[in-house]
Amino acid sequence: MSEVAFRQARRDESRTIAELYAISSDGVAQYIWSTLAEADEDLLDVGQRRYERPDSVFSYRSCTIAELDGRVAGMLVAFPMPGELDEALPEDPVLVPYAKLEQASSYYVCGIAFFPEYRGRGLGTRLMALAEQHARESGLDALSLVVFEQNAAAKRLYGRLGYEEVRREPVHPHPLIHHTGDAVLMVKRLA
C-alpha cells in the first residue's frame, strides 16, 4: 500500500471537502445547504463557500486531509465543542434532533469520509485515532459523534473504537436525508 499522509486542509480544497462532507452527512449537509442556496445555485457551491470561510467551525481549518499518492483520499471534520452549549433549539424541525445530540466539552467528530476507491484500507480508523490525539491536545477528555442507527456498519466501527451510545433522537424525515429512524449520539471517554 502507498504511504498515506495526514495534513491540515487548505482553503483551495474547500470544494473537495464539501464533496466528502456531503458523503459523510448522508444528506444532512445537502439539506442545510439547500436552505442557504441562492436561486438555482448548486448545493456543492454552497458547501464550498461555507468551507472556504476561516472563521467558522465548518471551515477548512477544522479539516484534516488524508492524502494518498498526492491525491485527496478522504477527510475528517472535527472541532472542540464549547463547555456550555446554546440550549435554544433551531426553529427548523429537521435540524432539532442534531442540536439535541450535541455533547458539551467534547471533541466533535462532525464528519469522516473517503472517496469510494480509498475505502476499506483502514484509513478511517487512522483518522479517528488522529481525532483522539487532537482531542487530547485540545485538553478534552471525550470525543463525540452522531451516527444514523440505520448506518449499522459505521455504528459497529465506532463501537469497536470505544464509542458508546449515550442517547438518540428521532430523525425528522426529509427527501434529502438518506435515513429515517434515530440519530444516535456516541461518546468515547479518554483515559
C-alpha positions as CSV (number, residue, x, y, z in Angstrom):
1,M,0.0,0.0,0.0
2,S,1.2,3.5,-0.7
3,E,2.0,5.8,2.2
4,V,-0.8,7.9,3.4
5,A,-0.2,11.4,4.7
6,F,-2.5,13.2,7.1
7,R,-2.3,17.0,7.0
8,Q,-4.3,20.2,7.6
9,A,-6.7,21.1,4.8
10,R,-6.1,24.1,2.6
11,R,-8.6,26.7,1.6
12,D,-8.3,25.8,-2.0
13,E,-9.5,22.3,-1.2
14,S,-12.9,23.5,0.0
15,R,-14.8,22.1,-3.0
16,T,-13.3,18.6,-2.3
17,I,-14.1,19.0,1.4
18,A,-17.7,19.8,0.5
19,E,-17.9,16.7,-1.7
20,L,-16.6,14.5,1.1
21,Y,-18.8,16.1,3.7
22,A,-21.8,15.5,1.6
23,I,-20.9,11.8,1.6
24,S,-20.4,11.7,5.3
25,S,-23.6,13.5,6.3
26,D,-26.0,11.2,4.4
27,G,-28.0,14.1,3.2
28,V,-27.9,16.4,6.2
29,A,-25.3,18.7,4.6
30,Q,-27.3,18.9,1.4
31,Y,-30.4,19.8,3.4
32,I,-28.6,22.6,5.2
33,W,-27.0,23.9,2.0
34,S,-30.4,23.9,0.3
35,T,-31.7,26.3,2.9
36,L,-28.8,28.6,2.2
37,A,-28.6,28.4,-1.6
38,E,-29.4,31.3,-3.9
39,A,-31.9,30.6,-6.7
40,D,-30.5,27.8,-8.9
41,E,-27.2,27.6,-7.0
42,D,-25.6,24.2,-7.0
43,L,-25.5,22.7,-3.5
44,L,-21.8,21.9,-3.7
45,D,-21.1,25.5,-4.5
46,V,-22.9,26.4,-1.2
47,G,-20.8,23.8,0.7
48,Q,-17.6,25.1,-0.9
49,R,-18.4,28.6,0.1
50,R,-19.1,27.5,3.7
51,Y,-15.8,25.6,4.0
52,E,-13.8,28.5,2.5
53,R,-14.6,30.7,5.5
54,P,-11.8,30.8,8.0
55,D,-13.9,32.0,10.9
56,S,-16.4,29.1,11.4
57,V,-16.2,25.5,12.8
58,F,-17.5,24.5,9.3
59,S,-14.2,25.7,7.8
60,Y,-11.3,24.1,6.0
61,R,-9.4,24.9,9.3
62,S,-11.4,22.2,11.0
63,C,-10.5,19.6,8.4
64,T,-7.7,17.0,8.2
65,I,-7.0,15.6,4.8
66,A,-5.9,12.0,4.2
67,E,-3.7,12.1,1.1
68,L,-2.5,9.0,-0.9
69,D,-0.1,9.3,-3.8
70,G,-0.6,13.0,-3.9
71,R,-4.4,12.8,-4.2
72,V,-7.0,13.6,-1.6
73,A,-8.4,10.2,-0.4
74,G,-10.6,11.4,2.4
75,M,-11.1,13.9,5.2
76,L,-12.1,14.4,8.8
77,V,-14.1,17.4,10.0
78,A,-13.7,17.7,13.8
79,F,-13.6,20.5,16.4
80,P,-13.9,21.2,20.1
81,M,-17.5,21.8,21.4
82,P,-17.8,24.5,24.0
83,G,-18.3,23.7,27.7
84,E,-21.7,25.4,27.7
85,L,-23.9,24.9,24.7
86,D,-26.7,27.2,23.5
87,E,-29.8,25.5,24.8
88,A,-32.0,27.3,22.3
89,L,-33.1,24.8,19.6
90,P,-33.2,25.7,16.0
91,E,-36.6,26.6,14.6
92,D,-36.2,24.2,11.7
93,P,-37.6,20.8,12.9
94,V,-35.2,18.9,10.5
95,L,-32.2,20.2,12.5
96,V,-33.6,19.8,16.0
97,P,-32.5,16.2,16.6
98,Y,-28.9,17.0,15.8
99,A,-28.9,20.1,18.0
100,K,-30.3,18.0,20.9
101,L,-27.5,15.5,20.4
102,E,-24.6,17.9,20.9
103,Q,-22.2,17.0,23.7
104,A,-20.7,19.8,25.6
105,S,-16.9,19.8,26.4
106,S,-16.1,17.1,23.8
107,Y,-14.1,16.9,20.6
108,Y,-16.9,16.6,18.0
109,V,-16.2,14.3,15.0
110,C,-18.6,16.1,12.7
111,G,-17.8,14.0,9.6
112,I,-15.4,11.5,8.2
113,A,-15.5,10.2,4.6
114,F,-13.4,8.7,1.8
115,F,-13.8,8.5,-1.9
116,P,-15.0,5.0,-2.8
117,E,-11.7,3.8,-4.2
118,Y,-10.0,4.5,-0.9
119,R,-12.4,2.8,1.4
120,G,-11.7,-0.5,3.2
121,R,-8.0,0.3,3.8
122,G,-8.1,1.2,7.5
123,L,-7.7,4.9,6.8
124,G,-10.8,5.8,8.7
125,T,-9.5,4.1,11.8
126,R,-6.3,6.0,11.5
127,L,-8.2,9.3,11.1
128,M,-10.3,8.5,14.2
129,A,-7.0,7.9,16.1
130,L,-5.8,11.3,14.9
131,A,-9.1,12.8,16.2
132,E,-8.3,11.4,19.6
133,Q,-4.8,13.0,19.5
134,H,-6.4,16.3,18.6
135,A,-8.9,16.0,21.5
136,R,-6.1,15.4,24.0
137,E,-4.1,18.4,22.5
138,S,-7.3,20.5,23.0
139,G,-7.4,19.4,26.7
140,L,-10.6,17.4,26.2
141,D,-11.3,14.0,27.7
142,A,-14.1,13.0,25.4
143,L,-15.0,12.7,21.8
144,S,-18.5,12.7,20.4
145,L,-20.2,12.0,17.1
146,V,-23.7,11.4,15.7
147,V,-24.5,8.5,13.5
148,F,-27.7,7.2,12.0
149,E,-28.9,4.0,13.6
150,Q,-29.5,2.7,10.0
151,N,-25.8,3.1,9.2
152,A,-25.1,-0.1,11.0
153,A,-21.5,-0.5,9.6
154,A,-20.4,2.9,10.9
155,K,-22.1,2.3,14.2
156,R,-20.3,-1.0,14.6
157,L,-17.0,0.6,13.7
158,Y,-17.4,3.4,16.3
159,G,-18.4,0.8,18.9
160,R,-15.2,-1.2,18.2
161,L,-13.2,2.1,18.6
162,G,-14.7,2.5,22.1
163,Y,-17.6,4.9,21.4
164,E,-20.7,4.1,23.4
165,E,-24.3,5.1,22.7
166,V,-25.4,7.9,25.0
167,R,-28.8,8.9,23.6
168,R,-30.8,9.1,20.5
169,E,-33.4,11.3,18.8
170,P,-35.8,10.5,16.0
171,V,-34.8,11.8,12.6
172,H,-37.3,14.3,11.1
173,P,-37.9,12.9,7.6
174,H,-36.9,14.9,4.6
175,P,-36.3,13.7,1.0
176,L,-32.6,14.9,1.0
177,I,-31.8,12.9,4.2
178,H,-30.9,9.3,3.4
179,H,-32.1,7.7,6.7
180,T,-35.1,7.5,9.0
181,G,-35.3,6.1,12.5
182,D,-33.0,7.6,15.1
183,A,-29.8,9.7,15.1
184,V,-27.5,8.3,17.8
185,L,-25.0,10.3,19.9
186,M,-21.9,8.2,20.7
187,V,-19.2,9.3,23.1
188,K,-15.8,8.0,23.8
189,R,-14.2,8.9,27.1
190,L,-10.4,9.2,27.1
191,A,-8.4,7.8,29.9
